[in-house]
Amino acid sequence: MADIATIARPYAEALFASAKPADLTPWANQLDELARYLENEELLTLANNPKLGSDDLAKLVEGLLKSKPDESVRGFIKLLANNHRLAVLPEIAKQFTAMKNKSEGAAEAIITSAFPVEGAALNDLLAALKKRFGGKELRPTVVINPDLIGGIRVQVGDEVLDGSVKAQLGQMHDRLIA
């Protein structure tokens, strides 16, 4: 089977090309909302059920949105349902958001910490990271992972900065056994 990213790319690119600049944020929000639902295994099983018609499946997915989707969103959902590509929607949302951020000169920053990072600490961290990544506006997502023990791990695109205690202990372990 083809790679999910490869399948999702033409859908994300076509959607991005057809969206007006003012519609990028609403589209990204609705795609993210749909992606969260379609990461559910039970819904994916239902989406892959051959007894459920694509029109019924599209209506079911539309009904999951908190706000009533406009005609273009309904058309996109129906297109994915007809082509049996609803399972790819989380990857489409990810790629669409990446294109949106690139067009706006921004990037997603996934900040993983052993403890909550918020308020002034988050703002200070973002200011330092903004300098590190060439002045790009960073849109943070904070993930709590107690396994890090302390410190933080930041991922922006393909680049990872790992200042966690867990990573430092791993490096120390590698040096000791070398």
N, C-alpha and C positions, 0 to 999 in steps of 0.2 A: 504494500500500500504506500502511496505517496506520503511524504512528510507533511504533517499538519500545517506547518508554516508555509510550505509551498502551495498547498491548496488554498490557504487563507489569503495569501498575498494579492492575487488578482481581485478578490472581493474588496479587500481593504483599499487597494489603490483606486478601484473604480468608484467606491463610495467617497473617498477623499477627493477625487477629481470632480465629482458631481456636486459636492457640498459647497455652499457659499461660505465665505470666511465667517460670517456671523452665525452660521449653523454648526460650525465645528464643535463647539462646546456642548450644545444640546445633543448632537449626535453621539459624541464621546460618552456623555452621561447615560444615554439610553442604551448604548452598546455595552457599557460596563455593567449596568443593571441586568441586562439580558444575560451577559456572560456569567454573572454570579448564579443566576438560576440554572443555566445550562451546564454548570460544573457539577450539578447534583446528579448522582448516578441513576436515581429512579426516573428522573425526567429524561435523561439520555436513553435509558432503556425504552421508555415510552416513545421517544422520538425515532428510535430504530425499529419500532413495531410495524411490520408490513400491513397489519390489519387497520392501522390508523391512517386515513387519507391525509395528503399534504395540506388540504384546505382546513381540515379539522385541527391538525397539528399547528398550523400557522395561527389560527384563532386562539388556541390554547396558549401559545407563547405570547401573543399580543395581550391576552388577558392578564398575564403576569406583571406587566408594566404598571407602575403606580399611577402614572399619568396616561391619558388616552393618547396612543401614538398617532402621529399625522400620517397622511397618505403615503409619503415616501418611506417611512419606517415600516408601515404595513406591507408595502410592496417589497421591501428588502427581506423582511421575514418570510414572506410568501416565496420569494425567489430561493432563499436558502432551504425552505421546506420542500419545494418542488425538486431541488437538486440533491436532496438528502445531505445537506451540509450544515444543519443546525448544530451538530456536535463541534463544528469548527468555529463557531461564533466567539468563544473566549479568545482564540488566537486572532481572529479578525479584529476584535475590540482592542487587543494589545497592539497590533500593528497600526491600526487607525490612530490610536493615542500617540504612538511613537511618531507618526507622520505629522500629526497635529502639533506636537511639541517641537519637532524640528522646524516646522514652518513658523512657529512663534519664537524660535531661538531659546527654547526651554528644554529641560530633560527631567525624567522621573528619577528620583533618588530614593532607593530603598535603604532605610536606615534600620539595621537590626541591632538591638541592644538587650542586655540582660535586665535592664530596668527601664521604666517609662522615661521618655525624653519629651519634654513639652515646655511651653512658655519661653522664658528668656534663654534657657539652655539650648532649646531647639533653634531659636533665632540666631544665637551665637554660632552654633554648629553650621547652620545654613550659610551664614556670612563667610565663614572660613572655607567651606566647601565651594561657594560661589567663586572665590578667588582661585581655588585649586583647579576648577573646571572652566577657566577662561571667562568668567563673568556671566555664564549662562544662568538663567532663572531656573532654580531647582524646585520641583514639586515633590515634597517629601511624603513618603509612606513609612510610618514607624511600625516595626514589627518587634514584639517582645519575644526573646528566646533566652530563658534562664541558663541554657547550656553554655552560653558564651562566658559565663562567670562574671565578667566585668568588661568594660570598654565597649566599643562599637565596631560594627562592620557596615560599610557603606558601598552600595553598588549603584553606579550611574552608567547606564548603557552596558558596555562590555568591561568597563573598568571597575575593579574591586579594591577598596582600601580596607584592610582588615587589621584593626588595632585592638582586637578582643584579647582577653586574657587567655582564652582557649587556644587561639592561634599562636600567641607568644609561647605558651607551654608546649605546643606542638613543635615549634621551631627549636626550643631548648632541648626537647627530647631528641629531635633529629641530630642536633649537634653533639649531644652526649653519646649517641650510639655510633656516630661516624668515626 
